[in-house]
Structures are given as C-alpha cells and as structure tokens.
C-alpha cells in the first residue's frame, strides 16, 4: 500500500514503511548534490529527517509519520544523485517501523 504526504511517498510492506521523494519533488529540486540525515532514530510526524542540497534548492525533508528510523539510505550520502533515480530501490530516504497504522491510513492515497 502506498500513500503520500509532504511531497513524499510512503510505502508499507509488512511492518516497514519506506519513505521516498515523489517524482514531482525530484523534478522541482533538481539534481541532488549533498545529503545529510538526522541522527535521531525516533521521529514524530513533521520532524526533520534529512537536509539536502540540490541544483535548484536547499531542502529540509520532514517525516510524514511518527515512528522509529530503522534504516537510512546511507549510500545517498556518498552518491546523492541516487535520490534523483526513477528506481525505487535506489531513491528511498528512510525506513520506519513502530508506526501507528491509523496515522498511516489517514494519509492521502498515492
């Protein structure tokens, strides 16, 4: 199941919620040149999850859900342009667990 919020896609698979940028956001920001993830593992909805610099803007992305960050796309730190990829296995930002199912279900369908 896939939802959207904050110009991000959130895809649920089992108990893991993968957060990635929508194609619209990818297009709006341009080529990503720098990525820095927050150190915090537990985030609340609308907490910052990363900072990035791209050809068209500097952006702070916010968590669409409350949960625990169980994985970050650390490869994007050394290869930031991966976030511009159309491949979902490359362009994801973070993976969350311990998410309130009701909060997820309130998000807009993708």
DSSP file (Angstrom, degrees, kcal/mol; ACC not computed):
  #  RESIDUE AA STRUCTURE BP1 BP2  ACC     N-H-->O    O-->H-N    N-H-->O    O-->H-N    TCO  KAPPA ALPHA  PHI   PSI    X-CA   Y-CA   Z-CA
    1    1 A X              0   0    0      0, 0.0    11,-2.9     0, 0.0     2,-0.4   0.000 360.0 360.0 360.0 136.3    0.0    0.0    0.0
    2    2 A X  E     +A   11   0A   0      9,-0.2   108,-2.0     7,-0.0     2,-0.2  -0.962 360.0 172.0-124.4 133.4    1.3    3.4   -1.0
    3    3 A X  E     -AB  10 109A   0      7,-2.8     7,-2.5    -2,-0.4     2,-0.3  -0.731  17.7-139.3-125.4 175.1    0.4    6.8    0.5
    4    4 A X  E     +AB   9 108A   0    104,-2.5   104,-1.0     5,-0.2     2,-0.3  -0.998  26.4 149.5-142.2 147.3    1.7   10.4    0.1
    5    5 A X  E >   +A    8   0A   0      3,-2.3     3,-1.9    -2,-0.3    59,-0.1  -0.920  67.8  15.7-167.6 147.5    2.4   13.3    2.4
    6    6 A X  T 3  S-     0   0    0      1,-0.3    56,-0.2    -2,-0.3     3,-0.1   0.815 129.9 -61.1  54.9  33.7    4.9   16.2    2.5
    7    7 A X  T 3  S+     0   0    0      1,-0.3    15,-2.0    14,-0.1     2,-0.3   0.758 116.4 115.4  62.7  26.0    5.7   15.6   -1.2
    8    8 A X  E <   -AC   5  21A   0     -3,-1.9    -3,-2.3    13,-0.2     2,-0.4  -0.927  63.5-132.1-124.0 148.5    6.9   12.1   -0.2
    9    9 A X  E     -AC   4  20A   0     11,-3.3    11,-2.2    -2,-0.3     2,-0.5  -0.782  16.3-162.6 -91.9 144.2    5.7    8.6   -0.9
   10   10 A X  E     -AC   3  19A   0     -7,-2.5    -7,-2.8    -2,-0.4     2,-0.5  -0.974   6.7-169.7-128.1 116.0    5.3    6.2    2.0
   11   11 A X  E     -AC   2  18A   0      7,-2.6     7,-2.8    -2,-0.5     2,-0.5  -0.925   9.2-149.8-112.8 123.9    5.1    2.6    1.0
   12   12 A X  E     + C   0  17A   0    -11,-2.9     2,-0.4    -2,-0.5     5,-0.2  -0.785  20.3 169.4 -94.6 128.5    4.1    0.0    3.6
   13   13 A X  E >   - C   0  16A   0      3,-2.7     3,-2.0    -2,-0.5     2,-0.3  -0.926  69.6 -46.4-137.8 113.1    5.5   -3.6    3.3
   14   14 A X  T 3  S-     0   0    0     -2,-0.4    -2,-0.0     1,-0.2     0, 0.0  -0.522 122.5 -27.0  59.3-120.0    4.8   -5.8    6.3
   15   15 A X  T 3  S+     0   0    0     -2,-0.3     2,-0.4    -3,-0.1    83,-0.3   0.149 119.5  95.7-108.7  18.8    5.7   -3.5    9.3
   16   16 A X  E <   -C   13   0A   0     -3,-2.0    -3,-2.7    81,-0.1     2,-0.6  -0.930  56.4-159.0-114.6 133.2    8.3   -1.4    7.4
   17   17 A X  E     -CD  12  96A   0     79,-2.7    79,-2.8    -2,-0.4     2,-0.5  -0.940   8.8-156.1-114.0 111.7    7.3    2.0    5.9
   18   18 A X  E     -CD  11  95A   0     -7,-2.8    -7,-2.6    -2,-0.6     2,-0.5  -0.783   6.3-156.3 -94.4 125.9    9.7    3.2    3.2
   19   19 A X  E     +CD  10  94A   0     75,-2.9    74,-3.7    -2,-0.5    75,-1.0  -0.871  22.3 158.2-105.5 129.7    9.8    6.9    2.6
   20   20 A X  E     -CD   9  92A   0    -11,-2.2   -11,-3.3    -2,-0.5     2,-0.2  -0.938  42.3 -91.9-143.2 165.3   10.9    8.3   -0.8
   21   21 A X  E     -C    8   0A   0     70,-0.7   -13,-0.2    -2,-0.3     2,-0.1  -0.520  39.1-118.5 -78.9 145.7   10.5   11.5   -2.8
   22   22 A X     >  -     0   0    0    -15,-2.0     4,-2.5    -2,-0.2     5,-0.2  -0.446  27.3-111.8 -73.3 156.7    7.7   11.9   -5.3
   23   23 A X  H  > S+     0   0    0      1,-0.2     4,-2.4     2,-0.2     5,-0.2   0.855 119.3  58.0 -57.8 -33.7    8.7   12.4   -8.9
   24   24 A X  H  > S+     0   0    0      2,-0.2     4,-2.5     1,-0.2    -1,-0.2   0.925 108.1  44.8 -62.4 -43.8    7.2   16.0   -8.6
   25   25 A X  H  > S+     0   0    0    -18,-0.2     4,-2.2     2,-0.2     5,-0.3   0.923 111.1  53.4 -66.2 -43.3    9.6   16.8   -5.8
   26   26 A X  H  X S+     0   0    0     -4,-2.5     4,-1.3     1,-0.2    -2,-0.2   0.917 113.2  44.3 -55.7 -43.7   12.5   15.2   -7.6
   27   27 A X  H  < S+     0   0    0     -4,-2.4    -1,-0.2     1,-0.2    -2,-0.2   0.900 111.8  52.7 -68.5 -41.6   11.8   17.4  -10.6
   28   28 A X  H  < S+     0   0    0     -4,-2.5    -2,-0.2     1,-0.2    -1,-0.2   0.851 113.6  41.2 -64.9 -36.3   11.2   20.5   -8.5
   29   29 A X  H  < S-     0   0    0     -4,-2.2    27,-2.5     1,-0.2    28,-0.6   0.731  97.0-149.2 -88.5 -21.6   14.5   20.4   -6.6
   30   30 A X     <  -     0   0    0     -4,-1.3     2,-0.3    -5,-0.3    -1,-0.2  -0.431  53.0  -4.3  84.3-163.5   16.8   19.3   -9.5
   31   31 A X  S    S-     0   0    0     -2,-0.1    24,-1.7    23,-0.1     2,-0.3  -0.483  72.6-129.0 -71.9 125.5   20.0   17.2   -9.2
   32   32 A X  E     +G   54   0B   0     -2,-0.3    22,-0.3    22,-0.2    52,-0.1  -0.584  33.0 168.7 -77.5 131.6   20.8   16.3   -5.6
   33   33 A X  E     +     0   0B   0     20,-3.2     2,-0.3    -2,-0.3    47,-0.2   0.539  62.7  28.6-118.8 -12.7   24.4   17.1   -4.7
   34   34 A X  E     -G   53   0B   0     19,-1.6    19,-2.1    46,-0.1     2,-0.4  -0.978  56.9-175.9-153.5 136.3   24.5   16.7   -0.9
   35   35 A X  E     +G   52   0B   0     42,-0.3     2,-0.4    -2,-0.3    17,-0.2  -1.000   3.3 176.7-135.5 135.0   22.6   14.7    1.7
   36   36 A X  E     -G   51   0B   0     15,-2.7    15,-2.9    -2,-0.4     2,-0.2  -0.953  16.0-152.1-139.2 118.5   22.8   14.7    5.4
   37   37 A X  E     -G   50   0B   0     -2,-0.4    13,-0.3    13,-0.2     2,-0.1  -0.570  24.8-108.2 -86.4 151.3   20.5   12.6    7.6
   38   38 A X        -     0   0    0     11,-2.1    -1,-0.1    -2,-0.2    11,-0.0  -0.420  19.4-134.2 -71.0 155.4   19.4   13.5   11.1
   39   39 A X  S    S+     0   0    0     -2,-0.1    -1,-0.1     2,-0.0     2,-0.1   0.715  73.2 106.0 -83.4 -21.8   21.0   11.4   13.9
   40   40 A X        -     0   0    0      1,-0.1    -2,-0.1     2,-0.0     3,-0.1  -0.343  50.0-167.4 -63.7 133.8   17.7   10.9   15.8
   41   41 A X  S    S+     0   0    0      1,-0.1    28,-4.1    27,-0.1     2,-0.6   0.780  74.0  60.5 -92.2 -31.0   16.2    7.4   15.5
   42   42 A X  E    S+E   68   0A   0     26,-0.2     2,-0.3    24,-0.0    26,-0.2  -0.879  71.1 179.5-101.6 121.0   12.8    8.2   16.9
   43   43 A X  E     -E   67   0A   0     24,-2.7    24,-2.6    -2,-0.6     2,-0.3  -0.899  19.2-145.5-122.7 149.5   10.9   10.8   14.9
   44   44 A X    >   -     0   0    0     -2,-0.3     3,-2.4    22,-0.2    19,-0.3  -0.721  48.5 -73.5-102.5 160.2    7.5   12.4   15.3
   45   45 A X  T 3  S+     0   0    0     -2,-0.3    19,-0.2     1,-0.3    21,-0.1  -0.300 122.9  16.5 -53.0 133.5    5.3   13.5   12.3
   46   46 A X  T 3  S+     0   0    0     17,-3.5    -1,-0.3     1,-0.3     2,-0.2   0.496  91.1 134.9  74.3   8.6    6.8   16.6   10.8
   47   47 A X    <   -     0   0    0     -3,-2.4    16,-3.3    18,-0.2    -1,-0.3  -0.598  67.2 -97.2 -75.3 147.7   10.2   16.2   12.5
   48   48 A X  E     + H   0  62B   0     14,-0.2    14,-0.3    -2,-0.2     3,-0.1  -0.408  41.2 176.0 -64.4 141.7   13.2   16.8   10.1
   49   49 A X  E     -     0   0B   0     12,-3.0   -11,-2.1     1,-0.4     2,-0.3   0.602  62.1  -5.7-117.4 -25.0   14.7   13.6    8.7
   50   50 A X  E     -GH  37  61B   0     11,-1.2    11,-2.4   -13,-0.3    -1,-0.4  -0.989  50.7-137.7-164.3 159.5   17.3   15.0    6.3
   51   51 A X  E     +GH  36  60B   0    -15,-2.9   -15,-2.7    -2,-0.3     2,-0.3  -0.958  28.1 178.4-116.9 140.4   18.9   18.0    4.8
   52   52 A X  E     -GH  35  59B   0      7,-2.8     7,-3.0    -2,-0.4     2,-0.4  -0.994  21.7-148.4-142.7 153.3   19.8   18.1    1.1
   53   53 A X  E     +GH  34  58B   0    -19,-2.1   -20,-3.2    -2,-0.3   -19,-1.6  -0.975  24.9 172.7-117.3 133.2   21.2   20.5   -1.4
   54   54 A X  E     -G   32   0B   0      3,-3.1     3,-0.3    -2,-0.4   -22,-0.2  -0.794  48.5 -92.6-132.6 175.2   20.2   20.2   -5.0
   55   55 A X  S    S+     0   0    0    -24,-1.7   -25,-0.2    -2,-0.3   -23,-0.1   0.770 123.9  31.9 -63.5 -26.0   20.7   22.3   -8.1
   56   56 A X  S    S-     0   0    0    -27,-2.5     2,-0.3     1,-0.2    -1,-0.2   0.571 126.1  -4.5-108.2 -10.9   17.5   24.3   -7.6
   57   57 A X        -     0   0    0    -28,-0.6    -3,-3.1    -3,-0.3     2,-0.4  -0.992  55.0-113.8-167.4 167.9   17.2   24.5   -3.8
   58   58 A X  E     -H   53   0B   0     -2,-0.3     2,-0.4    -5,-0.2    -5,-0.2  -0.974  44.7-172.3-111.6 134.6   18.3   23.6   -0.3
   59   59 A X  E     -H   52   0B   0     -7,-3.0    -7,-2.8    -2,-0.4     2,-0.5  -0.978  28.3-156.6-138.7 140.1   15.7   21.5    1.4
   60   60 A X  E     -H   51   0B   0     -2,-0.4     2,-0.3    -9,-0.2    -9,-0.2  -0.980  25.1-149.6-110.1 120.6   14.9   20.0    4.8
   61   61 A X  E     -H   50   0B   0    -11,-2.4   -12,-3.0    -2,-0.5   -11,-1.2  -0.709   8.7-148.0 -93.8 143.3   12.6   17.0    4.5
   62   62 A X  E     -H   48   0B   0     -2,-0.3   -14,-0.2   -14,-0.3     2,-0.2  -0.855  21.8-103.6-115.5 144.7   10.1   16.2    7.2
   63   63 A X        -     0   0    0    -16,-3.3   -17,-3.5    -2,-0.4   -16,-0.2  -0.427  19.0-154.8 -65.5 131.7    8.8   12.8    8.4
   64   64 A X  S    S+     0   0    0    -19,-0.2     2,-0.3    -2,-0.2    -1,-0.2   0.601  77.8  30.7 -80.3 -10.8    5.3   12.1    7.2
   65   65 A X  S    S-     0   0    0    -21,-0.2     2,-0.4   -18,-0.1   -18,-0.2  -0.949  81.9-109.4-143.1 158.2    4.7    9.8   10.2
   66   66 A X        +     0   0    0     -2,-0.3    34,-0.6   -22,-0.1     2,-0.3  -0.772  66.9 102.4 -84.3 135.1    5.7    9.2   13.8
   67   67 A X  E     -E   43   0A   0    -24,-2.6   -24,-2.7    -2,-0.4     2,-0.5  -0.986  69.7 -67.7 176.0-170.3    8.0    6.1   14.1
   68   68 A X  E     -EF  42  97A   0     29,-2.8    29,-2.1    -2,-0.3     2,-0.7  -0.927  39.2-129.1-110.0 127.2   11.4    4.7   14.5
   69   69 A X  E     + F   0  96A   0    -28,-4.1    27,-0.2    -2,-0.5     3,-0.1  -0.658  32.0 171.3 -74.5 114.9   14.0    5.1   11.8
   70   70 A X  E     +     0   0A   0     25,-2.8     2,-0.3    -2,-0.7    -1,-0.2   0.605  65.4  14.2-100.4 -16.0   15.3    1.5   11.3
   71   71 A X  E     - F   0  95A   0     24,-1.3    24,-2.5     2,-0.0     2,-0.3  -0.964  58.8-159.7-159.4 142.7   17.4    2.3    8.1
   72   72 A X  E     - F   0  94A   0     -2,-0.3     2,-2.3    22,-0.2    22,-0.2  -0.901  36.1-112.2-117.0 150.5   18.7    5.3    6.2
   73   73 A X    >   +     0   0    0     20,-2.5     3,-1.9    -2,-0.3     4,-0.4  -0.511  45.6 170.5 -80.2  74.6   19.8    5.3    2.6
   74   74 A X  T >>  +     0   0    0     -2,-2.3     3,-1.2     1,-0.3     4,-0.9   0.741  68.1  69.5 -61.4 -24.3   23.4    5.8    3.6
   75   75 A X  H 3> S+     0   0    0      1,-0.3     4,-2.1    -3,-0.2    -1,-0.3   0.819  90.4  62.9 -62.9 -29.1   24.5    5.2    0.0
   76   76 A X  H <4 S+     0   0    0     -3,-1.9    -1,-0.3     1,-0.2    -2,-0.2   0.715  92.3  64.5 -69.5 -20.0   22.8    8.5   -0.9
   77   77 A X  H <4 S+     0   0    0     -3,-1.2     3,-0.4    -4,-0.4   -42,-0.3   0.929 114.6  29.8 -67.6 -43.7   25.3   10.3    1.4
   78   78 A X  H  < S+     0   0    0     -4,-0.9    -2,-0.2    -3,-0.3     2,-0.2   0.732 135.9  31.9 -86.6 -23.3   28.2    9.3   -0.8
   79   79 A X    ><  +     0   0    0     -4,-2.1     3,-2.2    -5,-0.2    -1,-0.2  -0.593  69.3 170.1-130.5  71.0   26.1    9.2   -4.0
   80   80 A X  G >   +     0   0    0     -3,-0.4     3,-2.0     1,-0.3     4,-0.2   0.773  69.7  71.3 -57.4 -29.8   23.5   11.9   -3.6
   81   81 A X  G >  S+     0   0    0      1,-0.3     3,-1.9     2,-0.2     4,-0.3   0.655  77.2  81.6 -64.4 -13.1   22.3   11.7   -7.2
   82   82 A X  G X  S+     0   0    0     -3,-2.2     3,-1.7     1,-0.3    -1,-0.3   0.831  80.7  65.9 -58.4 -29.7   20.7    8.3   -6.4
   83   83 A X  G <  S+     0   0    0     -3,-2.0    -1,-0.3     1,-0.3    -2,-0.2   0.661  96.2  56.1 -68.9 -13.7   17.8   10.3   -4.9
   84   84 A X  G <  S+     0   0    0     -3,-1.9    -1,-0.3    -4,-0.2    -2,-0.2   0.488  85.0 114.6 -90.2  -5.2   17.1   11.5   -8.5
   85   85 A X    <   -     0   0    0     -3,-1.7     6,-0.1    -4,-0.3   -59,-0.0  -0.295  65.6-142.6 -66.8 148.0   16.8    7.9   -9.7
   86   86 A X  S    S+     0   0    0      4,-0.0     2,-0.5     3,-0.0    -1,-0.1   0.579  77.5  99.7 -81.5 -11.1   13.5    6.6  -11.0
   87   87 A X    >>  -     0   0    0      1,-0.2     4,-2.0    -5,-0.1     3,-1.8  -0.670  66.1-152.3 -82.4 120.1   14.3    3.3   -9.4
   88   88 A X  H 3> S+     0   0    0     -2,-0.5     4,-0.5     1,-0.3    -1,-0.2   0.774  94.1  62.7 -64.1 -26.3   12.6    2.9   -6.0
   89   89 A X  H 34 S+     0   0    0      1,-0.2    -1,-0.3     2,-0.1    -2,-0.0   0.632 114.9  33.3 -74.1 -11.0   15.4    0.6   -4.8
   90   90 A X  H <4 S+     0   0    0     -3,-1.8    -2,-0.2    -8,-0.1    -1,-0.2   0.712 113.6  54.2-109.2 -31.6   17.8    3.5   -5.1
   91   91 A X  H  < S+     0   0    0     -4,-2.0   -70,-0.7    -8,-0.1    -2,-0.1   0.314  74.3 119.3 -98.1  10.6   15.8    6.7   -4.4
   92   92 A X  E  <  -D   20   0A   0     -4,-0.5   -72,-0.3   -72,-0.2   -16,-0.1  -0.367  43.9-161.8 -73.2 155.4   14.4    5.9   -0.9
   93   93 A X  E     -     0   0A   0    -74,-3.7   -20,-2.5     1,-0.4     2,-0.3   0.869  60.4 -13.0-100.4 -62.6   15.2    8.1    2.0
   94   94 A X  E     -DF  19  72A   0    -75,-1.0   -75,-2.9   -22,-0.2     2,-0.4  -0.906  51.6-134.2-138.9 165.2   14.5    6.2    5.3
   95   95 A X  E     -DF  18  71A   0    -24,-2.5   -25,-2.8    -2,-0.3   -24,-1.3  -0.995  24.6-161.2-123.6 132.2   12.6    3.2    6.5
   96   96 A X  E     +DF  17  69A   0    -79,-2.8   -79,-2.7    -2,-0.4     2,-0.3  -0.807  11.6 178.7-112.6 150.8   10.4    3.4    9.6
   97   97 A X  E     + F   0  68A   0    -29,-2.1   -29,-2.8    -2,-0.3   -81,-0.1  -0.804  62.8  50.6-132.5-179.6    8.9    0.9   12.0
   98   98 A X  S    S+     0   0    0    -83,-0.3     2,-0.3    -2,-0.3    -1,-0.1   0.889  76.4 160.8  54.7  42.5    6.7    1.3   15.1
   99   99 A X        -     0   0    0    -84,-0.3     2,-0.6    -3,-0.1    -1,-0.2  -0.747  48.0-113.3 -95.9 140.9    4.3    3.4   13.0
  100  100 A X     >  -     0   0    0    -34,-0.6     4,-2.0    -2,-0.3     3,-0.4  -0.638  21.9-149.6 -72.6 115.1    0.7    4.0   14.1
  101  101 A X  H  > S+     0   0    0     -2,-0.6     4,-2.6     1,-0.2    -1,-0.2   0.853  96.0  54.9 -56.4 -38.4   -1.4    2.2   11.4
  102  102 A X  H  > S+     0   0    0      2,-0.2     4,-1.1     1,-0.2    -1,-0.2   0.889 106.4  51.0 -64.9 -38.9   -4.2    4.7   11.9
  103  103 A X  H  4 S+     0   0    0     -3,-0.4     4,-0.4     1,-0.2     3,-0.4   0.913 111.6  48.1 -63.8 -42.7   -1.9    7.6   11.2
  104  104 A X  H >< S+     0   0    0     -4,-2.0     3,-1.6     1,-0.2    -2,-0.2   0.921 108.0  54.4 -61.8 -45.0   -0.7    5.9    8.1
  105  105 A X  H 3< S+     0   0    0     -4,-2.6    -1,-0.2     1,-0.3    -2,-0.2   0.724 100.1  61.9 -65.5 -21.2   -4.2    5.2    6.9
  106  106 A X  T 3< S+     0   0    0     -4,-1.1    -1,-0.3    -3,-0.4    -2,-0.2   0.641  84.8  99.8 -78.3 -14.3   -5.1    8.9    7.2
  107  107 A X  S <  S-     0   0    0     -3,-1.6     2,-0.1    -4,-0.4  -102,-0.1  -0.287  88.5 -89.4 -71.1 159.7   -2.5    9.9    4.6
  108  108 A X  E     -B    4   0A   0   -104,-1.0  -104,-2.5     1,-0.1    -1,-0.1  -0.442  45.0-109.0 -68.4 137.0   -3.6   10.6    1.0
  109  109 A X  E      B    3   0A   0   -106,-0.2  -106,-0.3    -2,-0.1    -1,-0.1  -0.424 360.0 360.0 -65.1 141.1   -3.6    7.6   -1.3
  110  110 A X              0   0    0   -108,-2.0  -107,-0.2  -100,-0.1    -1,-0.1   0.441 360.0 360.0 -88.4 360.0   -0.8    7.7   -3.9
